[in-house]
Amino acid sequence: GLLETQSFHEADEDVVTDVDFTNMISEEEKEELKIELAKLEDEISTLRQVLAAKEKHLVEIKQKLGISLMNELKQNFSKSWHDMQTTSAYKKTHETLSHAGQKATAAISNVGTAISKKFGDMRYQHL
C-alpha cells in the first residue's frame, strides 16, 4: 500500500533490475528524476507523520467521548446483527422456524390433552 514503510524506489528496484534504463536517459533527466524522487519520498514521509498525528488525535477524542475499543466492537456487532436481521433470507428463515415452532407447540399441547383425556377415561372405567 501507499503507507508501507518501504519507499517506492526500494519496492520498484526488484522489478527494474533486469532492464537498464540509465543509457536511455540523459544526465540532465537523471538529475531531474533524482530530485523528483527525493521530493516524493519527502512528501510521503510528511504524509505518514500527518497521518500518525491525526490517528493520535482521533484516539484522544474517542477517549474524551468515552468510546473504547470494546464499545466500538459492540456497536459494530450490533450493526452487523441488525443488518443480518433485515436480510430477506434471515426473515424467511425466522418466519419458517417460528411457524414450525408454533406447530410443534400445538402438537405437544394436543398430545398432552390426549394423554390427560386418556387418563381421565381410564379413571372413569375403574369406578
C-alpha positions in Angstrom: 0.0 0.0 0.0 0.9 3.6 -0.1 1.6 3.9 3.6 4.1 1.0 3.8 7.5 1.8 5.3 9.4 0.7 2.2 9.9 3.6 -0.3 8.6 3.3 -3.9 12.2 3.4 -5.1 13.1 0.4 -3.0 9.9 -1.5 -3.9 10.5 -0.9 -7.7 14.2 -1.9 -7.6 13.4 -5.6 -7.7 11.2 -5.1 -10.8 13.6 -2.9 -12.7 16.9 -4.8 -12.1 16.6 -6.7 -15.4 16.3 -3.6 -17.6 19.0 -0.9 -17.6 17.3 2.4 -18.3 20.4 4.5 -17.4 21.7 4.5 -21.1 18.3 5.7 -22.4 18.1 9.0 -20.5 20.4 11.9 -20.4 22.4 13.0 -17.3 20.1 16.1 -17.0 17.0 13.8 -17.0 18.6 11.6 -14.4 19.2 14.6 -12.1 15.6 15.8 -12.6 14.3 12.3 -11.7 16.5 12.1 -8.7 15.2 15.5 -7.5 11.6 14.4 -8.2 12.3 11.1 -6.3 13.6 12.9 -3.3 10.6 15.3 -3.3 8.2 12.4 -3.5 9.9 10.5 -0.7 9.8 13.6 1.5 6.1 14.2 0.7 5.4 10.5 1.6 7.3 10.9 4.9 5.4 14.1 5.7 2.0 12.4 4.9 2.9 9.5 7.2 3.7 12.0 10.0 0.4 13.8 9.4 -1.5 10.5 9.4 0.2 9.4 12.7 -0.7 12.8 14.3 -4.3 12.6 13.1 -4.6 9.0 14.4 -3.3 10.1 17.8 -5.8 13.0 17.8 -8.6 10.6 16.9 -7.7 8.3 19.8 -7.6 11.3 22.2 -11.1 12.4 21.0 -12.5 8.9 21.4 -11.1 8.7 24.9 -12.7 12.0 25.8 -16.0 10.8 24.4 -15.7 7.5 26.3 -15.6 5.5 23.1 -13.4 2.5 23.9 -12.4 -0.4 21.6 -14.9 -2.6 23.4 -17.7 -0.1 22.7 -16.8 0.1 19.1 -16.8 -3.6 18.8 -20.2 -3.8 20.4 -21.5 -1.1 18.1 -20.1 -2.9 15.1 -21.6 -6.2 16.2 -25.0 -4.6 16.9 -25.0 -3.0 13.4 -23.9 -6.3 11.8 -26.6 -8.2 13.7 -29.2 -5.6 12.7 -28.1 -5.7 9.0 -28.2 -9.5 9.1 -31.7 -9.5 10.6 -33.0 -7.2 7.9 -31.9 -9.6 5.0 -34.7 -11.4 3.3 -33.0 -14.8 3.8 -33.0 -14.2 7.6 -36.6 -13.0 7.6 -37.7 -16.1 5.7 -35.8 -18.5 7.9 -37.1 -16.8 11.0 -40.7 -17.0 9.8 -40.3 -20.7 8.8 -38.7 -21.6 12.2 -41.3 -19.6 14.1 -44.1 -21.3 12.2 -42.5 -24.7 12.8 -42.1 -23.9 16.5 -45.8 -22.9 16.7 -46.8 -26.2 15.0 -44.6 -28.2 17.4 -46.1 -26.4 20.4 -49.6 -27.1 19.2 -48.7 -30.8 18.6 -47.2 -31.2 22.0 -50.3 -29.5 23.5 -52.6 -31.9 21.6 -50.5 -34.9 22.8 -50.8 -33.6 26.4 -54.5 -33.1 26.1 -54.9 -36.6 24.6 -52.9 -38.2 27.4 -54.9 -36.3 30.0 -58.2 -37.4 28.4 -56.9 -41.0 28.3 -56.1 -40.9 32.0 -59.5 -39.4 32.7 -61.2 -42.1 30.7 -59.2 -44.8 32.5 -60.2 -43.4 35.9 -63.9 -43.4 35.0 -63.7 -47.0 33.7 -62.3 -48.2 37.1 -65.1 -46.5 39.1 
